[in-house]
Each structure stands twice: as C-alpha cells, then as structure tokens.
Amino acid sequence: MFMKKKYYTLEDSIKFHLKDPKFRKSWKESEAEYQMTRQLIKKRLDRKMSQRTLARKAKTTQAVISRIESMSANPSFNLLQRLARALGSNLKIAFE
C-alpha cells in the first residue's frame, strides 16, 4: 500500500503516486488547468460571490461554474473572458 503509518497525508499520497511515470505525466499536464481553477475560485471568494451570482453575471449557469471549479469542464476562451469581466478582472494567458 502507501506506507506503514497509521495515517498519511495528501502530500504523502502525492509523493507516492508521483513515482509512477504515467501519474507524473498526467499531474504535470493538469498544472495549468489547476492554477487557472485555483485563481478563479480565489477571485470569486475574495469578492464574496457565490457560484450562482458569478454564473448570472457571466451569462452561464451555476452548474457550469461548478464543473469548471471541479476541473471537470474545459471552458472556452470566450467563457473565461466573460468570467474575468464578471469578477472585475483581466484575463491573462501566457506561454512560458
């Protein structure tokens, strides 16, 4: 299994799974989506805005916001722009 501890942390689990090349590759490929999602949630919470309110302002549904925040949707560039405007933010995309 993981380790011979009575408990293990999320970090322990991640370290263990990162030894698997397929998991490590998948983990790296999801980093940009994770960072975008993390920033979206932070902006929404900083503005004390519910998913429903953000959805209304961005002309979408709460279910769409939920799927984006749980990383189970792939939002279009147009939707990301609408979300940024609804949050009073600018959308920045960069290649590094």
C-alpha positions as CSV (number, residue, x, y, z in Angstrom):
1,M,0.0,0.0,0.0
2,F,1.2,3.5,0.7
3,M,3.3,3.4,3.9
4,K,3.4,1.6,7.2
5,K,2.0,4.6,9.1
6,K,-1.4,4.7,10.8
7,Y,-2.2,7.7,8.8
8,Y,-0.8,9.5,5.8
9,T,-1.3,13.0,4.4
10,L,-2.3,14.2,1.0
11,E,1.4,15.1,0.4
12,D,2.4,11.5,1.3
13,S,0.0,10.2,-1.2
14,I,1.1,12.6,-3.9
15,K,4.8,11.8,-3.4
16,F,4.0,8.1,-3.6
17,H,1.9,8.4,-6.8
18,L,4.5,10.7,-8.5
19,K,6.8,7.7,-8.6
20,D,4.5,6.3,-11.3
21,P,5.6,7.9,-14.7
22,K,2.0,7.9,-16.1
23,F,0.7,9.7,-13.0
24,R,3.6,12.1,-13.0
25,K,2.9,13.0,-16.7
26,S,-0.8,13.4,-16.1
27,W,0.0,15.5,-13.0
28,K,2.2,17.9,-15.0
29,E,-0.3,18.2,-17.8
30,S,-3.0,19.3,-15.5
31,E,-1.0,22.0,-13.7
32,A,-2.2,24.9,-15.9
33,E,-5.8,23.9,-15.5
34,Y,-5.3,23.6,-11.8
35,Q,-3.7,27.0,-11.5
36,M,-6.5,28.7,-13.5
37,T,-9.2,26.9,-11.4
38,R,-7.4,27.9,-8.2
39,Q,-7.3,31.6,-9.3
40,L,-10.9,31.6,-10.4
41,I,-12.1,30.2,-7.0
42,K,-9.9,32.7,-5.1
43,K,-11.2,35.7,-7.1
44,R,-14.8,34.5,-6.6
45,L,-14.3,34.0,-2.8
46,D,-12.3,37.3,-2.4
47,R,-15.3,39.1,-3.9
48,K,-17.7,37.1,-1.6
49,M,-19.5,35.9,-4.7
50,S,-21.5,32.7,-4.9
51,Q,-21.2,30.4,-7.9
52,R,-24.8,31.3,-8.8
53,T,-24.0,35.1,-8.7
54,L,-20.9,34.6,-10.8
55,A,-22.9,32.5,-13.3
56,R,-25.6,35.1,-13.6
57,K,-23.0,37.9,-14.2
58,A,-21.2,35.8,-16.8
59,K,-24.4,34.7,-18.5
60,T,-24.0,31.0,-17.8
61,T,-25.3,28.5,-15.2
62,Q,-24.2,27.6,-11.7
63,A,-23.7,24.1,-12.9
64,V,-21.1,25.3,-15.5
65,I,-19.2,27.2,-12.8
66,S,-19.3,24.1,-10.6
67,R,-17.9,21.9,-13.4
68,I,-15.1,24.5,-14.1
69,E,-14.2,24.7,-10.4
70,S,-14.1,20.9,-10.0
71,M,-11.9,20.7,-13.2
72,S,-14.5,18.5,-15.0
73,A,-15.1,21.0,-17.8
74,N,-12.9,22.6,-20.4
75,P,-14.2,26.3,-20.6
76,S,-13.9,28.2,-23.9
77,F,-11.7,31.3,-24.2
78,N,-14.9,33.3,-24.6
79,L,-16.3,31.9,-21.3
80,L,-13.1,32.6,-19.5
81,Q,-13.2,36.2,-20.7
82,R,-16.8,36.6,-19.5
83,L,-15.8,35.1,-16.1
84,A,-12.9,37.6,-15.8
85,R,-15.2,40.5,-16.6
86,A,-17.8,39.3,-14.2
87,L,-15.1,39.1,-11.5
88,G,-13.8,42.6,-12.4
89,S,-10.5,41.1,-13.5
90,N,-8.4,40.9,-16.6
91,L,-7.7,37.5,-18.3
92,K,-4.0,36.9,-18.9
93,I,-2.7,33.9,-20.8
94,A,1.0,33.2,-21.3
95,F,3.3,30.7,-22.9
96,E,6.4,30.2,-20.8
